[in-house]
């Protein structure tokens, strides 16, 4: 069973929360998280394919939804493909005249903040899941990173475009502080970086920013005592014990939790 999550940008947090909670109960999810720079045409082709491959269609409905033609374009595709539509209503919303017929007869589940847990159980049952199933706690939410991410992590990375690779270790603290040691191999020359900064994980973006000291095994090498360090990556896969990421310049990065460093 695959559930398609349709939403507009302002409802991203609720859409991601619902998607994660369905995944934790063993349901498959299709949710649009297009990378930056993807054209509108490519995004729509992906959305149509996602609807074709899904069994259920869930629309996150809020007052801003009715201003999104892209969102209701997806609704029309779902109707054309005879996909059952379920409305997850964030708050009471009056549809436009042209939109009302599209959602006629669709069940509405109240996902206002006060009713979230009750509404989630109702949605899980409606899409064919077991609302009493214990959630898989290894699947985590980026917004809750301050609770599950702190600890010691091993870092491995490589970039096939420029031939660099390396490894390291980071301590991420609940306060947001990041302390790391990274060894980069470039053209056979190891470079050691000691890093002190702050970490952030929000939506599908992970970053570490701060200061770094660098050491290279070259006699009389002239290096600045400190320089700015900035790591900005896109999340590819996210779990409590492993984070896979990539960068726009070709870096493939894996953070793996070390030992029993979970909070």
C-alpha positions as CSV (number, residue, x, y, z in Angstrom):
1,X,0.0,0.0,0.0
2,X,1.5,3.3,-1.1
3,X,0.0,6.6,0.1
4,X,0.6,9.8,-1.9
5,X,0.9,13.0,0.2
6,X,-0.2,16.2,-1.6
7,X,0.5,19.5,0.0
8,X,1.5,23.1,-0.6
9,X,4.7,24.7,0.7
10,X,3.2,26.3,3.8
11,X,2.0,22.9,5.0
12,X,5.4,21.2,4.6
13,X,5.8,20.5,8.3
14,X,2.5,18.8,8.7
15,X,2.9,16.8,5.5
16,X,6.4,15.6,6.6
17,X,5.1,14.6,10.0
18,X,2.1,12.6,8.6
19,X,4.4,11.0,6.1
20,X,6.9,9.9,8.8
21,X,4.2,8.6,11.1
22,X,2.7,6.5,8.2
23,X,6.2,5.2,7.4
24,X,6.8,4.2,11.0
25,X,3.6,2.0,10.8
26,X,4.9,0.1,7.7
27,X,3.1,2.0,5.0
28,X,4.9,3.2,1.8
29,X,4.8,6.9,1.1
30,X,5.2,9.1,-2.0
31,X,5.8,12.7,-1.1
32,X,7.3,15.4,-3.3
33,X,10.6,16.7,-2.0
34,X,12.1,17.9,-5.3
35,X,15.7,19.2,-5.1
36,X,16.4,22.8,-5.8
37,X,16.7,23.7,-9.4
38,X,14.2,21.1,-10.7
39,X,12.0,22.5,-13.4
40,X,8.2,22.7,-13.0
41,X,7.8,20.3,-15.9
42,X,10.1,17.7,-14.4
43,X,8.4,18.1,-11.0
44,X,4.9,17.6,-12.5
45,X,6.1,14.5,-14.4
46,X,7.4,13.1,-11.1
47,X,4.1,13.9,-9.4
48,X,2.0,12.2,-12.0
49,X,4.2,9.1,-11.9
50,X,3.9,9.1,-8.1
51,X,0.1,9.3,-8.3
52,X,0.1,6.4,-10.8
53,X,2.3,4.3,-8.5
54,X,0.2,5.1,-5.4
55,X,-3.0,3.5,-4.1
56,X,-4.3,6.3,-1.9
57,X,-4.2,10.1,-2.2
58,X,-4.1,12.3,0.9
59,X,-4.5,16.1,0.5
60,X,-3.3,18.4,3.2
61,X,-6.0,21.1,3.2
62,X,-5.6,24.6,4.7
63,X,-6.6,28.1,3.7
64,X,-3.4,28.5,1.6
65,X,-4.1,25.3,-0.3
66,X,-6.9,26.8,-2.2
67,X,-4.4,29.4,-3.7
68,X,-2.2,26.6,-5.1
69,X,-3.1,25.6,-8.7
70,X,-0.3,23.0,-8.6
71,X,-1.9,21.3,-5.6
72,X,-5.3,21.0,-7.3
73,X,-3.7,19.9,-10.5
74,X,-2.5,16.8,-8.6
75,X,-6.0,16.3,-7.2
76,X,-7.3,16.3,-10.8
77,X,-4.7,13.7,-11.8
78,X,-5.7,11.5,-8.9
79,X,-9.4,11.7,-9.9
80,X,-8.5,10.8,-13.5
81,X,-6.6,7.8,-12.2
82,X,-9.5,6.8,-9.9
83,X,-7.4,7.1,-6.7
84,X,-9.3,7.4,-3.5
85,X,-8.9,10.9,-2.0
86,X,-8.7,11.6,1.7
87,X,-8.6,15.2,3.0
88,X,-6.3,15.8,6.0
89,X,-7.7,19.2,7.1
90,X,-5.2,21.4,9.0
91,X,-7.9,23.9,9.7
92,X,-11.4,24.7,8.5
93,X,-11.2,25.8,4.9
94,X,-13.8,27.1,2.5
95,X,-13.1,25.8,-1.0
96,X,-13.4,27.9,-4.2
97,X,-16.4,27.2,-6.4
98,X,-14.3,25.3,-9.0
99,X,-12.6,23.3,-6.3
100,X,-15.5,22.0,-4.3
101,X,-16.7,19.4,-6.9
102,X,-13.2,17.9,-7.0
103,X,-13.4,16.9,-3.3
104,X,-17.1,16.1,-3.2
105,X,-17.6,12.9,-1.1
106,X,-14.0,12.7,0.1
107,X,-13.7,11.9,3.8
108,X,-12.3,14.7,5.9
109,X,-10.1,14.0,8.9
110,X,-9.4,16.9,11.3
111,X,-5.7,17.3,11.7
112,X,-5.8,20.4,13.9
113,X,-3.0,20.4,16.5
114,X,-5.3,19.4,19.3
115,X,-6.6,16.3,17.4
116,X,-3.4,15.1,15.7
117,X,-3.0,11.7,17.5
118,X,-6.6,10.8,17.1
119,X,-6.7,11.9,13.5
120,X,-3.5,9.9,12.7
121,X,-5.1,6.7,14.0
122,X,-8.1,7.4,11.8
123,X,-6.0,8.0,8.7
124,X,-3.9,4.9,9.3
125,X,-7.0,2.7,9.5
126,X,-8.5,4.4,6.4
127,X,-5.5,3.7,4.2
128,X,-5.3,0.1,5.3
129,X,-2.8,0.2,8.1
130,X,-2.9,-1.0,11.7
131,X,-3.4,2.0,14.0
132,X,-2.4,-0.2,17.0
133,X,1.0,-1.2,15.4
134,X,4.0,-0.1,17.4
135,X,5.9,2.6,15.4
136,X,9.4,2.0,14.2
137,X,11.4,4.4,16.4
138,X,14.5,4.1,14.2
139,X,12.7,6.4,11.7
140,X,13.2,9.9,13.0
141,X,12.0,13.4,12.3
142,X,14.5,16.2,11.4
143,X,12.5,18.6,13.5
144,X,13.1,16.5,16.6
145,X,16.9,16.3,15.9
146,X,17.8,18.0,19.2
147,X,16.3,14.9,21.0
148,X,17.8,12.0,19.0
149,X,20.9,13.3,17.1
150,X,23.3,14.3,20.0
151,X,26.1,11.9,20.4
152,X,29.3,10.7,18.7
153,X,29.2,10.0,14.9
154,X,31.7,8.6,12.5
155,X,32.0,10.4,9.2
156,X,32.9,9.0,5.8
157,X,32.8,10.8,2.5
158,X,33.9,10.7,-1.1
159,X,33.6,12.9,-4.3
160,X,34.1,11.1,-7.6
161,X,34.2,14.4,-9.4
162,X,37.4,15.6,-7.9
163,X,38.8,12.4,-6.4
164,X,38.7,13.5,-2.7
165,X,37.7,11.2,0.1
166,X,38.1,10.9,3.8
167,X,36.8,10.1,7.2
168,X,36.4,11.7,10.6
169,X,34.5,11.8,13.8
170,X,32.1,14.4,15.3
171,X,30.5,15.0,18.6
172,X,27.1,16.7,18.3
173,X,25.8,18.2,21.5
174,X,22.1,18.9,22.3
175,X,23.0,22.6,22.6
176,X,23.9,22.6,18.9
177,X,27.6,22.6,19.4
178,X,29.7,20.5,17.0
179,X,33.3,19.3,17.6
180,X,35.0,17.4,14.8
181,X,38.2,15.9,13.5
182,X,38.2,15.3,9.7
183,X,41.0,13.8,7.6
184,X,40.7,14.6,3.9
185,X,42.7,12.7,1.2
186,X,43.4,14.7,-1.9
187,X,45.9,13.5,-4.5
188,X,47.5,11.3,-1.9
189,X,48.0,14.2,0.5
190,X,46.2,13.9,3.9
191,X,44.9,17.1,5.4
192,X,43.7,17.1,9.0
193,X,40.9,19.5,10.1
194,X,39.9,20.3,13.7
195,X,36.5,21.8,13.6
196,X,34.5,23.7,16.2
197,X,31.1,25.1,15.3
198,X,27.3,24.6,15.4
199,X,25.1,22.0,13.7
200,X,21.6,22.3,12.3
201,X,19.2,19.7,10.8
202,X,16.0,21.1,9.4
203,X,13.7,19.6,6.8
204,X,16.1,18.0,4.3
205,X,19.1,20.2,5.0
206,X,22.0,19.4,7.4
207,X,24.8,21.9,8.1
208,X,27.9,22.4,10.3
209,X,29.3,25.9,10.4
210,X,32.1,27.3,12.5
211,X,35.9,27.6,12.6
212,X,38.6,25.1,11.6
213,X,42.3,24.5,12.1
214,X,44.2,22.6,9.4
215,X,47.4,20.5,9.4
216,X,49.2,19.1,6.4
217,X,52.4,17.0,6.4
218,X,54.3,19.6,4.3
219,X,57.4,21.2,5.8
220,X,57.0,25.0,6.3
221,X,53.5,25.0,5.0
222,X,51.9,28.4,5.5
223,X,48.3,28.0,6.7
224,X,46.0,30.4,8.5
225,X,45.6,29.7,12.2
226,X,41.9,29.6,11.8
227,X,39.5,29.8,8.9
228,X,35.7,29.5,8.4
229,X,34.3,26.0,8.0
230,X,30.9,25.4,6.3
231,X,29.3,22.1,5.5
232,X,25.9,22.3,3.8
233,X,24.3,19.0,2.7
234,X,21.0,17.6,1.5
235,X,19.5,14.7,3.3
236,X,19.2,11.5,1.2
237,X,18.2,9.0,4.0
238,X,17.6,9.7,7.6
239,X,17.5,7.3,10.6
240,X,18.4,7.3,14.3
241,X,21.8,5.6,13.6
242,X,22.7,6.6,10.1
243,X,22.4,9.8,8.0
244,X,23.2,9.7,4.2
245,X,23.7,13.1,2.6
246,X,24.9,14.7,-0.6
247,X,26.1,18.1,-1.8
248,X,25.6,20.1,-5.0
249,X,29.3,19.6,-5.9
250,X,29.2,15.8,-5.8
251,X,30.1,14.9,-2.2
252,X,28.5,11.7,-0.9
253,X,28.5,11.7,2.9
254,X,27.5,9.1,5.5
255,X,27.3,9.8,9.3
256,X,27.1,6.6,11.4
257,X,26.4,6.7,15.1
258,X,29.2,5.3,17.2
259,X,28.6,2.7,19.9
260,X,26.0,3.5,22.6
261,X,26.2,7.2,22.1
262,X,22.4,7.6,21.8
263,X,20.9,10.2,24.2
